[in-house]
Amino acid sequence: MASDVGSDAGNGRPSRDRRSDPSDEPNDVQWSRRRTETRSGRATAESSTRPSLSVVVPTYNEEDRIETCLESVLAAVADDPSTEVIVVDSNSTDRTVELAREYPVTVLRIPDDDLTTPGAGRYVGHQRATGDQLLFVDGDMRISGEWLDRARRVLDQRDDVAGLDGHLNTAEATDPEPVEALRGVAIYDADVLDQVDGFDPFLRALEDVELGYRITEAGYDVRRLPIVAASHPCSPGAAELCRRWRNGYYFGLGQAVRKSVHSPRTVWKFVDRYRYRAVFYGWLAAGATSLLVQPALAVAWLAVSLVTFAADVAWEGHADATQRLGTYVLSSAGFVRGFFMPPPEHSAFPVEVAERVAEPDAVAESDGPKSRTPSRAE
């Protein structure tokens, strides 16, 4: 198995210049030296109290999973007591906030539904965090402490690597691999996030992919470690498709492409990443065109479509084929709608509206069963 760190440091990529002499400083000192005193208007902390790691947990209606998520996070960072954990809730209508307040974490809430997007929770968490490394964990995930240890070690030792993720649920890879964007659970160097202005708070989806493209365009590497970073529940079915449409997730690709129209290279990255959807969009456009030009062609188009779907059913099974067709149809409509919803500049997002509803100190002073930090499982 190849080393997580690799041997290609100093390959011409921009350096984060985090250390004057790494051999003379312990890791905790190295981490504390990475941040400048002013950070693009974000929250700051005195160097003596600044955490080496901030964990941001965006949530929305995660009452069934938030406890498992936070317990896994607290266990994973148990060896680093300076870590701050920030839950950013998107105005949940269930008991997510109530449950999160029982843990030694900061809980913020975005009270305006018009401002709640997956990117908004990450953006607010980024702006409020003070750590040198920023870890983002969705509220329905259970993080792996082993992955986090390895990812932090690579991020500390490689100035050209700006972020890392891992695999979800299962991992078949054996070596670390360079990627163009991170997904799910991911850790970033905070200085690099500052340089590229972090997550787009107005994107309805794919905020992590769009951020990754900006990071790599800036000349940094992002990498995927060959181990499981977190477990994540899967919820296939019509109900999940409807939920994604209601929450605007299918608008994200159109928004991201519209935002990137000035950069053909970035647009092509989206096309290449979502090539099957792009082919489906083109096929739908061909069908619409044939209906307008020559109805007989439309009949042929429909016949080919039915044969293709039947072949997919035979190959993958009815449930998977139907799920995929539903996803592609909804994403086609969502792409068109999202393309005409260009996101504003990041700075237009009113970070100050996020309410601080809980502090870790308040929990630490209580005698409740969840006031202590769980220890790392061996």
C-alpha positions in Angstrom: 0.0 0.0 0.0 1.3 3.4 -0.9 2.0 6.0 1.8 -0.8 8.4 2.6 1.6 11.3 2.4 3.4 10.3 -0.8 6.7 11.5 -2.1 5.8 14.3 -4.5 5.8 17.2 -2.1 7.2 20.3 -3.5 6.0 19.6 -7.0 5.3 23.2 -7.9 2.0 23.4 -6.3 1.4 26.5 -4.1 2.7 26.1 -0.6 0.6 27.0 2.5 3.9 28.1 4.2 2.7 26.7 7.5 6.0 26.0 9.2 9.3 27.8 9.6 11.2 24.6 10.6 9.0 21.6 11.1 11.7 19.5 12.7 12.0 21.9 15.6 8.3 22.1 16.5 5.8 19.6 17.8 2.6 19.1 15.9 0.4 21.2 18.1 2.8 24.1 17.7 2.8 23.6 13.9 -0.9 23.6 13.8 -1.1 26.8 15.9 1.3 28.6 13.5 -0.8 28.2 10.4 -3.4 30.9 10.9 -2.7 34.6 10.5 -4.2 37.0 13.0 -6.9 38.3 10.6 -8.8 35.8 8.4 -11.0 37.5 5.8 -13.4 38.7 8.5 -14.0 35.2 9.9 -14.1 34.5 13.6 -10.7 34.7 15.2 -9.2 33.4 18.5 -6.1 34.2 20.4 -3.2 31.9 19.4 -3.0 30.4 22.9 -6.7 29.2 22.8 -7.1 28.6 19.1 -8.2 25.0 18.4 -6.1 23.0 15.9 -9.4 21.5 14.5 -12.9 22.8 14.1 -15.7 20.3 13.3 -18.8 21.7 11.5 -21.9 19.5 11.5 -24.7 20.9 9.2 -28.1 19.4 10.1 -31.7 19.5 9.0 -34.3 17.2 10.6 -31.7 14.7 11.8 -33.3 13.7 15.2 -32.9 10.0 14.4 -29.2 10.3 13.7 -27.7 13.4 15.3 -26.8 11.7 18.5 -24.9 8.9 16.8 -23.2 11.5 14.6 -22.1 13.7 17.5 -21.0 10.7 19.6 -18.8 9.5 16.8 -17.3 13.0 16.3 -16.5 13.5 20.0 -15.0 10.0 20.2 -12.8 10.7 17.1 -11.4 14.0 18.6 -11.1 12.8 22.2 -7.3 12.9 22.0 -7.4 16.6 21.0 -9.3 18.5 23.8 -8.8 21.8 22.0 -11.2 20.8 19.2 -14.3 22.9 18.8 -17.5 21.3 17.4 -20.1 23.5 15.8 -23.6 22.2 14.8 -25.3 24.5 12.3 -29.0 23.7 12.0 -31.1 24.7 9.0 -34.2 25.5 11.0 -35.2 21.9 11.7 -38.8 21.2 12.5 -38.0 18.1 14.7 -35.9 17.6 17.9 -32.5 17.9 16.2 -31.5 21.1 18.0 -32.9 19.9 21.3 -30.8 16.7 21.1 -27.7 18.5 19.9 -27.8 20.8 22.9 -27.2 17.9 25.3 -23.7 17.5 24.0 -20.6 19.7 24.6 -20.9 21.5 21.3 -21.8 25.0 20.0 -25.2 24.9 18.3 -26.1 27.6 15.8 -29.5 27.9 14.0 -30.3 29.6 10.7 -33.9 30.7 11.4 -34.9 31.7 7.9 -36.0 28.9 5.6 -35.2 31.0 2.6 -31.5 30.9 3.6 -31.3 27.2 4.4 -29.3 25.3 1.9 -26.6 22.5 2.3 -24.0 25.1 1.4 -25.3 27.6 3.9 -24.7 25.4 6.9 -21.1 24.8 5.8 -20.6 28.5 5.0 -21.8 29.7 8.4 -19.8 27.0 10.1 -16.7 28.0 8.2 -17.2 31.7 9.1 -17.7 30.9 12.8 -14.9 28.3 13.1 -11.5 29.3 14.5 -9.5 26.1 13.9 -6.5 25.6 11.6 -8.2 22.6 10.0 -11.9 22.4 9.2 -13.7 19.1 9.2 -17.2 18.9 7.8 -19.5 16.0 8.8 -23.2 15.8 7.7 -25.5 15.2 10.6 -26.6 11.8 9.4 -23.1 10.3 9.2 -20.9 8.4 11.6 -17.3 9.3 11.3 -14.3 7.0 11.5 -11.6 8.1 13.9 -8.9 6.1 12.0 -9.7 8.1 8.8 -9.6 11.4 10.7 -6.2 10.6 12.2 -4.7 9.7 8.9 -6.2 12.7 7.1 -4.9 15.2 9.7 -1.5 13.7 9.4 -1.4 14.1 5.6 -2.8 17.6 5.8 -0.2 18.6 8.4 2.7 17.2 6.4 1.8 18.1 2.8 1.7 21.8 2.0 0.3 21.2 -1.5 -2.7 19.1 -0.2 -5.6 21.3 0.7 -8.2 18.7 1.7 -8.9 15.0 2.0 -11.9 12.7 2.1 -12.3 8.9 2.2 -14.9 6.4 1.1 -18.4 6.1 2.4 -19.7 2.8 3.9 -17.2 0.6 2.0 -13.7 1.0 0.5 -12.2 -1.1 -2.2 -9.2 1.1 -3.1 -5.8 0.3 -1.8 -3.9 3.6 -2.5 -4.6 7.3 -1.9 -5.7 9.0 -5.1 -5.9 12.6 -6.3 -9.4 13.8 -7.0 -10.9 17.1 -8.3 -13.5 17.4 -5.5 -14.2 16.0 -2.1 -17.6 14.6 -1.0 -19.4 13.7 2.2 -17.1 13.8 5.2 -14.1 16.0 4.3 -11.3 17.9 6.0 -9.7 21.1 4.7 -6.9 23.5 5.5 -8.7 26.6 6.8 -6.2 29.0 5.1 -7.0 27.5 1.7 -10.8 27.7 2.4 -10.2 31.4 3.2 -8.3 31.9 0.0 -11.1 30.5 -2.2 -13.9 32.0 -0.1 -15.2 28.6 1.1 -18.5 26.9 0.3 -21.1 28.7 -1.8 -24.0 29.3 0.7 -26.5 29.7 -2.1 -26.1 26.5 -4.0 -28.9 24.0 -3.4 -26.6 21.0 -3.9 -23.1 20.0 -5.1 -21.5 22.7 -3.0 -18.7 20.4 -2.1 -18.0 19.6 -5.8 -18.0 23.2 -6.8 -15.7 24.1 -3.9 -13.3 21.3 -5.0 -13.1 22.7 -8.5 -12.2 26.1 -7.2 -9.5 24.7 -4.9 -7.9 22.7 -7.7 -8.1 25.6 -10.0 -6.1 27.6 -7.4 -3.4 25.0 -7.8 -3.8 22.8 -4.7 -4.4 19.0 -4.5 -7.3 17.3 -2.9 -7.0 13.6 -2.2 -9.1 10.5 -1.2 -7.7 8.1 1.3 -8.3 4.4 0.6 -10.3 3.8 3.8 -13.9 4.4 5.0 -14.3 8.0 6.3 -17.8 7.5 7.5 -21.0 5.4 7.3 -23.9 7.0 5.6 -27.5 5.7 5.4 -29.0 5.2 1.9 -32.7 6.0 1.4 -33.7 4.8 -2.1 -37.3 5.1 -3.3 -39.9 7.5 -4.5 -40.1 9.3 -1.2 -36.4 10.2 -1.4 -36.8 11.5 -4.9 -39.6 13.7 -3.8 -37.7 14.9 -0.7 -34.8 15.9 -2.9 -37.0 17.8 -5.2 -38.8 19.7 -2.4 -35.4 20.7 -0.9 -34.1 21.9 -4.2 -31.2 19.4 -4.5 -31.9 18.9 -8.2 -31.4 22.6 -8.8 -27.7 22.5 -7.7 -26.1 21.3 -10.9 -27.8 24.0 -13.0 -26.8 26.6 -10.5 -23.2 25.4 -10.5 -22.9 25.3 -14.2 -24.5 28.8 -14.5 -22.0 30.1 -12.0 -19.2 28.6 -14.0 -20.1 29.8 -17.5 -17.2 32.1 -17.5 -14.8 29.1 -17.1 -15.3 26.6 -19.9 -12.8 24.3 -18.2 -14.9 24.2 -15.1 -18.1 23.6 -17.1 -16.4 20.7 -18.8 -15.5 19.2 -15.4 -19.2 19.2 -14.5 -20.1 17.7 -17.8 -17.4 15.0 -17.4 -18.3 14.2 -13.8 -22.1 13.9 -14.6 -21.6 12.5 -18.1 -24.5 10.1 -17.9 -26.9 12.8 -16.9 -25.5 15.0 -19.7 -26.2 12.2 -22.2 -29.7 11.9 -20.8 -30.3 15.6 -21.0 -29.2 15.5 -24.7 -31.5 12.6 -25.4 -34.4 14.5 -23.9 -33.5 17.5 -26.0 -33.4 15.3 -29.1 -36.8 13.9 -28.3 -38.3 17.4 -27.9 -36.7 18.5 -31.1 -38.0 15.5 -33.1 -41.5 16.2 -31.8 -41.4 19.7 -33.2 -39.6 18.8 -36.5 -41.1 15.5 -37.5 -43.6 13.5 -35.4 -42.5 10.2 -37.0 -39.0 10.8 -35.6 -40.6 11.3 -32.2 -42.2 7.9 -32.4 -38.8 6.3 -33.2 -37.3 8.3 -30.3 -39.9 6.9 -28.0 -39.4 3.4 -29.2 -35.7 3.5 -28.6 -36.3 5.0 -25.2 -38.6 2.2 -24.2 -36.2 -0.5 -25.5 -33.3 1.1 -23.6 -35.3 1.3 -20.3 -36.3 -2.4 -20.8 -32.7 -3.3 -21.2 -31.8 -1.4 -18.0 -34.5 -3.2 -16.1 -33.2 -6.6 -17.4 -29.7 -5.7 -16.4 -30.1 -3.8 -13.1 -33.6 -4.8 -11.9 -36.8 -2.9 -12.0 -36.3 -1.0 -8.7 -32.8 0.3 -9.6 -33.8 1.1 -13.2 -36.9 3.0 -12.1 -34.9 4.9 -9.4 -32.3 5.9 -11.9 -34.9 7.0 -14.5 -36.7 9.1 -11.8 -33.5 10.7 -10.7 -32.6 11.6 -14.3 -36.0 13.0 -15.1 -36.1 15.1 -12.0 -32.5 16.3 -12.4 -33.3 17.3 -16.0 -36.1 19.6 -14.8 -34.0 20.7 -11.9 -31.1 21.6 -14.1 -33.2 23.9 -16.2 -34.7 25.6 -13.2 -31.3 25.8 -11.4 -29.6 27.3 -14.5 -32.0 30.3 -14.2 -31.3 30.7 -10.5 -27.7 32.1 -10.5 -26.3 32.2 -7.0 -25.3 35.7 -5.6 -21.9 36.4 -4.3 -20.9 34.6 -1.1 -20.6 37.9 0.8 -24.3 38.6 0.2 -25.2 35.8 2.7 -26.2 37.3 6.1 -24.0 35.2 8.4 -25.1 37.3 11.3 -28.7 35.8 11.2 -27.4 32.5 12.6 -28.6 32.3 16.2 -26.3 30.8 18.9 -28.6 28.6 20.9 -26.1 26.5 22.9 -22.5 26.6 24.1 -20.3 23.7 25.1 -19.6 25.2 28.5 -23.2 25.1 29.5 -23.3 21.4 28.9 -20.0 20.8 30.6 -21.3 22.4 33.8 -24.3 20.1 33.9 -24.5 16.7 35.4 -26.3 15.1 32.4 -25.1 11.8 31.0 -23.9 13.4 27.8 -21.8 16.1 29.3 -18.6 14.2 29.0 -16.6 13.6 25.9 -16.6 9.9 24.9 -13.2 8.2 24.8 -11.7 6.9 21.5 -12.5 3.3 21.0 -9.4 1.2 20.5 
